Amino acid sequence: GKLYLAGFKRRSMKEKGVLLFIAALFILAACNNDDSANNVEVVPPRPLAEVEAENNAEIKAFLNTHYYNYEEFENPPADFDFKIVLDTITDETQDKIPLSEQVSTMTIPVSSATFNLDEDVTVNHTLYYLAAREGIGESPTVGDSTFVAYEGQLLSGEIFDSNTTYTWQYLPFFLRGYAAGVSNFKVGDEIISNPDGTIEITGSGIGLMFIPSGLAYFNNPPLGSGIFNYDILVFQVNTGLFIEATDYDNDGIPSIMEDLNNNGNLSDDNTDASTELSSGFGFVPNHLDRDDDQDGILTRDEIVIDAGGNISFPDSDGDGTPDYLDADS
């Protein structure tokens, strides 16, 4: 950059004038080029139901033709790393049990509004999951912070993300399908520190999940992630620990209790959305909001927690809406 500028300064005024004239011609030509640079075809999103059906068929086909190393999990070798390995069923392995006979499923309704689609529909999506090793603890909810190691890949086997060491994840911050999948696995109990600085958690759960794009990124994957529009995601997870009844915003109410519509998506529950938007505060869902009704009184001061940790919700004006969600009380 500096060399170019120095060279430019040594040019005569006449040379500068010629260069400026040429530059002007280039700019004019660019502006009159029928806006070709801006004529990028914008492809509208595909219908949610159409993509769901396609994704589901693709997942089913994969499950019917692949198996995992379940025999190693049933009788672990001395050096087994408890990693799920997927492979294709061939003539030589036709006696293997296909994944389709081992997975469980859960149905999750997805609104087109989730992806700002023009259509107004709600489409049921199937999440497929497999517990290769059942943990010895309890299962987190989709509103809990969970200590997890994971690896994400496409159906092709291409890995797009991996963290083989445990890390804390507040599940509402992650993909809806991922959070739902993790909530189906149990955790371990005791942390063991290894000489090399790594840790293990005894009795942790090890699972696999197949997530259709409607429970993932749909048509808006992160740039440079290696994930493309409508891609199905496969996650292997090792669920170590979780914080029971996580209260992320510390308002006295566990995050999972702030899923008011009970749809497993905490980010679409925002009691004071209209007030926040009109006052310029932006959209803050209840599980991140310390004043859920935006009345200037903290949620913690509008609920009652007894000595046993039980929560009650006063309704001082008797209108059927508890005070912490009622800006008029």
DAWOMO-V671726 format. One record per backbone hydrogen bond with DSSP energy under -1.0 kcal/mol. CO is the residue of the C=O (numbers start at 1). NH is the residue of the N-H. E is the energy in kcal/mol with one decimal. If there is no record, write none. Layout:
CO_NH_E ; CO_NH_E
This chain:
1_5_-2.1 ; 2_6_-2.4 ; 3_7_-2.2 ; 4_8_-2.1 ; 5_9_-1.9 ; 8_11_-1.3 ; 12_16_-2.3 ; 13_17_-2.2 ; 14_18_-2.1 ; 15_19_-2.5 ; 16_20_-2.6 ; 17_21_-2.1 ; 18_22_-2.5 ; 19_23_-2.6 ; 20_24_-2.2 ; 21_25_-2.0 ; 22_26_-2.2 ; 23_27_-2.3 ; 24_28_-2.6 ; 25_29_-2.6 ; 26_30_-2.3 ; 27_31_-2.2 ; 28_32_-1.7 ; 30_33_-1.0 ; 33_36_-2.3 ; 35_38_-1.1 ; 38_40_-1.5 ; 47_51_-2.1 ; 48_52_-2.4 ; 49_53_-2.3 ; 50_54_-1.9 ; 51_55_-3.1 ; 52_56_-2.7 ; 53_57_-2.0 ; 54_58_-2.0 ; 55_59_-2.6 ; 56_60_-2.5 ; 57_61_-2.1 ; 58_62_-1.9 ; 59_63_-2.7 ; 60_64_-2.0 ; 63_100_-1.8 ; 65_89_-2.9 ; 66_99_-2.9 ; 67_87_-2.3 ; 68_70_-2.8 ; 69_73_-1.2 ; 70_74_-2.1 ; 71_75_-2.1 ; 77_80_-1.6 ; 85_69_-1.0 ; 87_67_-2.4 ; 93_96_-2.0 ; 98_101_-1.7 ; 99_102_-2.2 ; 99_103_-1.9 ; 104_129_-2.6 ; 106_127_-2.8 ; 108_125_-2.5 ; 110_123_-2.8 ; 111_114_-1.6 ; 112_115_-1.3 ; 112_117_-2.1 ; 113_116_-1.3 ; 121_112_-2.8 ; 123_110_-2.2 ; 125_108_-3.0 ; 127_106_-1.7 ; 128_210_-3.1 ; 129_104_-3.3 ; 130_208_-2.4 ; 133_206_-2.4 ; 138_187_-2.1 ; 141_144_-1.6 ; 144_171_-2.1 ; 145_243_-2.5 ; 146_169_-2.7 ; 147_240_-2.8 ; 148_167_-2.1 ; 149_238_-2.9 ; 150_163_-2.9 ; 151_236_-2.7 ; 152_160_-2.1 ; 152_161_-1.5 ; 153_234_-3.0 ; 154_157_-2.1 ; 158_154_-2.2 ; 161_152_-3.5 ; 163_150_-2.1 ; 167_148_-2.7 ; 169_146_-3.0 ; 170_173_-2.5 ; 171_174_-2.2 ; 175_179_-2.8 ; 176_180_-2.2 ; 177_181_-2.2 ; 178_182_-2.7 ; 179_183_-1.7 ; 181_184_-1.7 ; 182_185_-1.9 ; 187_137_-3.2 ; 190_202_-2.4 ; 192_200_-2.8 ; 194_197_-2.0 ; 198_194_-3.3 ; 200_192_-3.7 ; 201_204_-1.3 ; 202_189_-2.2 ; 203_136_-2.1 ; 205_239_-2.2 ; 206_132_-1.5 ; 206_133_-2.1 ; 207_237_-2.4 ; 208_130_-3.0 ; 209_235_-2.1 ; 210_128_-1.7 ; 211_233_-2.3 ; 212_215_-2.1 ; 213_216_-1.6 ; 213_218_-1.4 ; 215_177_-2.5 ; 217_220_-2.5 ; 218_230_-3.8 ; 222_225_-1.7 ; 228_231_-1.9 ; 233_211_-3.4 ; 234_153_-2.9 ; 235_209_-2.2 ; 236_151_-2.0 ; 237_207_-2.6 ; 238_149_-1.8 ; 239_205_-1.8 ; 240_188_-2.6 ; 241_147_-3.2 ; 246_255_-3.4 ; 247_250_-1.2 ; 254_257_-1.4 ; 255_258_-1.9 ; 256_259_-1.2 ; 258_260_-1.5 ; 259_262_-1.6 ; 265_268_-1.1 ; 266_269_-1.1 ; 269_286_-2.9 ; 270_273_-1.4 ; 272_276_-2.8 ; 273_277_-2.6 ; 274_278_-2.1 ; 275_279_-1.7 ; 276_281_-2.6 ; 285_288_-2.2 ; 286_289_-1.3 ; 290_299_-3.0 ; 291_294_-1.2 ; 298_301_-1.3 ; 299_302_-2.0 ; 304_312_-2.7 ; 306_309_-2.1 ; 310_306_-2.4 ; 312_304_-2.4 ; 314_323_-3.2 ; 315_318_-1.5 ; 322_325_-2.0 ; 323_326_-1.3 ; 326_329_-1.6
